[in-house]
Amino acid sequence: MNKSIKLTDNQKQMIIELYKDYQIEDTSTLYEYVFKKDGINILLYKNATLLLQGKDENVNEEYFLITNLLNIKDENKVEDDNTTNVDLKENDNLTHMGSDEVGCGDYLAPIVVCACLILKKDYEYLKSLNIKDSKQLSDEQIKDIASKIANKVSSSCVVLSNKKYNELHDEKKYNLNEIKAFLHNFALLELIKKTKHSGLIVIDQFCDQNLYYKYLIKQNCKIVNDIYFTTKAENKYLAVACASILARNAFLIQVEKIEKQLGYKIPLGAGSNVDQFVSKIVEEKGFEFIKDYCKFHYKNTKKILKID
């Protein structure tokens, strides 16, 4: 398969920088730069056209990464006679990694991010499980399907307690999206370390991709690059759907632990029922008893403590 992209001067320089470690010597006068990565020939012509050559799956993955990273719009893309358009809703049998999070809308529960790697050989089995976005499944279905997914694929989950969340938000002044970016990046790093995956990585988009990377640069941490960001990714990529289920399952396990620690069954979400529940505990035992289990900056706190 061949795929080509017409680049601007700025995009051309970004490609040169991105692939500098993959540059090889070439005697042809047609190309300004020649790179080779994972069996793909990446050819940069003097007229700023970038050509990708290789196996269909590898070229498609690299094409996604490049067009996403450079924020290339449709009018910049040039299709060769031998190319095929990839429908993002039809990604069967595509080896890829994906991550998703749960718990951001819950006042009393932690945030959990899971990353999952799906290989070609996993598709038939995973599809037999009738996997959907975790929000469409009951807790019992989540527990059942999650155990089957976990036994089949490689994954990595990270749990952020509300006590730690409050430290990051209130003391280090990280906003919610900064915290989510850090958690996604950490989960992906751990899974890449475990699996050595170097292909397509998909995140269910929760902020602008440029902001995502700015957040990570600010945190001065090792960064996973070449990520494909898309909304409703759990409906388009099986790895994200699986990550969503694994994250929800880990979240439910953490909720059960919190309930044992508090001695109460806690309501989820951040609605009025949560305010009523916490207010009752505060009246009986004081706010200190439960403060480490709350996301302190959420509006619920002001309502519970009657702060104007």
ZAMARGU-4260 file (C-alpha; in steps of 0.2 Angstrom, whole numbers, plus 5000, padded with zeros to 4 digits):
<rodrens>
0) 5000/5000/5000 | 5005/5018/4997 | 4998/5033/5005 | 5004/5051/5002 | 5002/5068/5011
5) 5006/5085/5004 | 5015/5095/5018 | 5017/5113/5022 | 5035/5119/5026 | 5031/5119/5044
10) 5024/5101/5044 | 5039/5096/5033 | 5051/5101/5047 | 5040/5092/5060 | 5042/5076/5050
15) 5061/5078/5049 | 5062/5080/5067 | 5049/5066/5071 | 5058/5053/5061 | 5077/5059/5063
20) 5081/5043/5072 | 5074/5032/5058 | 5084/5041/5043 | 5094/5030/5031 | 5106/5034/5017
25) 5099/5034/5000 | 5107/5039/4983 | 5091/5043/4974 | 5089/5061/4969 | 5070/5061/4970
30) 5069/5061/4989 | 5076/5074/5001 | 5075/5062/5016 | 5072/5043/5017 | 5066/5035/5034
35) 5063/5017/5038 | 5052/5013/5053 | 5044/4996/5057 | 5045/4990/5039 | 5038/5006/5032
40) 5047/5016/5019 | 5044/5035/5023 | 5049/5045/5009 | 5050/5064/5009 | 5051/5072/4992
45) 5059/5089/4988 | 5042/5096/4984 | 5036/5092/5002 | 5026/5077/4998 | 5027/5063/5010
50) 5025/5045/5004 | 5022/5030/5015 | 5025/5012/5008 | 5023/4996/5016 | 5010/4983/5022
55) 4992/4989/5023 | 4990/4988/5042 | 5007/4996/5046 | 5004/5010/5033 | 4987/5014/5040
60) 4993/5015/5058 | 5007/5027/5053 | 4996/5037/5042 | 4984/5039/5057 | 4998/5044/5068
65) 5005/5057/5056 | 4989/5065/5051 | 4983/5066/5069 | 5000/5073/5076 | 5001/5086/5062
70) 4983/5090/5063 | 4982/5088/5044 | 4965/5092/5037 | 4957/5082/5023 | 4962/5095/5010
75) 4980/5091/5013 | 4979/5073/5010 | 4983/5065/4993 | 4977/5047/4989 | 4988/5037/4977
80) 4979/5024/4965 | 4984/5010/4977 | 4977/5017/4993 | 4961/5014/5002 | 4952/5025/5014
85) 4951/5019/5032 | 4934/5021/5040 | 4937/5025/5058 | 4921/5015/5062 | 4927/5000/5054
90) 4944/4995/5062 | 4942/4976/5063 | 4958/4966/5065 | 4968/4981/5068 | 4982/4979/5081
95) 4981/4994/5093 | 4982/5000/5110 | 4968/5011/5118 | 4964/5019/5135 | 4949/5026/5144
100) 4945/5033/5161 | 4930/5032/5174 | 4926/5042/5190 | 4928/5060/5185 | 4910/5063/5188
105) 4910/5055/5205 | 4912/5065/5221 | 4916/5051/5232 | 4925/5038/5221 | 4942/5038/5213
110) 4948/5041/5195 | 4953/5025/5186 | 4962/5025/5169 | 4965/5008/5160 | 4975/5005/5144
115) 4973/4989/5134 | 4982/4981/5119 | 4972/4971/5106 | 4980/4960/5094 | 4973/4953/5078
120) 4971/4936/5086 | 4960/4943/5100 | 4946/4950/5089 | 4936/4934/5086 | 4935/4930/5105
125) 4933/4948/5111 | 4918/4951/5099 | 4910/4935/5105 | 4908/4944/5122 | 4897/4957/5114
130) 4908/4971/5121 | 4900/4988/5123 | 4905/5005/5131 | 4905/5002/5150 | 4891/5015/5152
135) 4879/5003/5143 | 4882/4988/5154 | 4876/4984/5172 | 4889/4981/5186 | 4887/4962/5185
140) 4890/4962/5166 | 4905/4973/5169 | 4912/4961/5182 | 4909/4946/5171 | 4916/4953/5154
145) 4931/4961/5163 | 4937/4945/5170 | 4936/4937/5152 | 4945/4952/5144 | 4959/4952/5158
150) 4962/4934/5155 | 4964/4937/5136 | 4974/4953/5133 | 4988/4964/5141 | 4982/4979/5151
155) 4987/4992/5163 | 4976/5001/5176 | 4981/5016/5187 | 4970/5022/5202 | 4970/5039/5209
160) 4962/5041/5226 | 4953/5057/5230 | 4966/5061/5243 | 4979/5061/5230 | 4968/5070/5218
165) 4965/5084/5230 | 4984/5086/5233 | 4987/5087/5214 | 4972/5099/5211 | 4973/5110/5227
170) 4992/5110/5231 | 5000/5108/5213 | 4986/5117/5205 | 4983/5104/5191 | 4966/5105/5183
175) 4955/5089/5180 | 4961/5087/5162 | 4980/5089/5167 | 4977/5075/5180 | 4968/5064/5167
180) 4982/5067/5154 | 4995/5062/5167 | 4985/5046/5171 | 4982/5041/5153 | 5001/5044/5149
185) 5006/5034/5164 | 4994/5019/5160 | 5001/5019/5142 | 5019/5020/5147 | 5017/5005/5159
190) 5008/4994/5145 | 5021/4999/5132 | 5035/4994/5144 | 5026/4977/5146 | 5021/4974/5128
195) 5034/4983/5118 | 5020/4990/5107 | 5025/5003/5094 | 5010/5005/5083 | 4993/5014/5084
200) 4987/5021/5101 | 4970/5028/5103 | 4963/5039/5117 | 4945/5044/5120 | 4948/5062/5117
205) 4944/5073/5133 | 4954/5089/5128 | 4963/5097/5113 | 4978/5086/5108 | 4990/5101/5109
210) 4984/5105/5127 | 4986/5086/5131 | 5004/5087/5127 | 5007/5104/5135 | 5000/5097/5151
215) 5013/5082/5150 | 5027/5094/5146 | 5023/5104/5161 | 5024/5089/5172 | 5041/5085/5166
220) 5038/5066/5163 | 5042/5054/5150 | 5028/5056/5136 | 5020/5043/5125 | 5019/5052/5108
225) 5010/5048/5091 | 4993/5046/5100 | 4977/5046/5089 | 4963/5056/5098 | 4945/5054/5094
230) 4929/5057/5103 | 4917/5042/5106 | 4933/5031/5104 | 4924/5016/5113 | 4912/5015/5099
235) 4926/5014/5086 | 4941/5005/5093 | 4939/4988/5102 | 4954/4992/5113 | 4946/5008/5120
240) 4930/4998/5123 | 4939/4985/5133 | 4949/4998/5142 | 4933/5006/5147 | 4926/4990/5154
245) 4942/4986/5163 | 4942/5004/5171 | 4924/5002/5176 | 4928/4985/5185 | 4943/4992/5194
250) 4933/5007/5199 | 4919/4996/5206 | 4932/4986/5216 | 4939/5003/5223 | 4921/5008/5228
255) 4918/4992/5237 | 4935/4995/5247 | 4929/5013/5251 | 4912/5007/5257 | 4921/4994/5269
260) 4932/5008/5276 | 4918/5020/5279 | 4905/5007/5284 | 4893/5015/5272 | 4886/5011/5255
265) 4891/5026/5245 | 4880/5034/5231 | 4889/5037/5215 | 4889/5053/5204 | 4888/5071/5211
270) 4870/5074/5212 | 4859/5080/5227 | 4858/5062/5234 | 4877/5063/5236 | 4875/5080/5245
275) 4862/5072/5257 | 4872/5057/5260 | 4888/5066/5264 | 4879/5080/5274 | 4872/5066/5286
280) 4889/5059/5289 | 4896/5077/5292 | 4882/5079/5305 | 4886/5063/5314 | 4905/5062/5312
285) 4912/5079/5305 | 4919/5083/5288 | 4937/5077/5293 | 4930/5059/5294 | 4926/5059/5275
290) 4936/5073/5267 | 4949/5062/5260 | 4936/5052/5251 | 4929/5068/5242 | 4935/5078/5227
295) 4936/5094/5238 | 4934/5107/5224 | 4918/5100/5217 | 4903/5111/5220 | 4896/5098/5232
300) 4908/5103/5245 | 4901/5121/5246 | 4883/5114/5247 | 4888/5101/5261 | 4897/5114/5271
305) 4885/5128/5267 | 4899/5139/5260 | 4893/5154/5250
</rodrens>
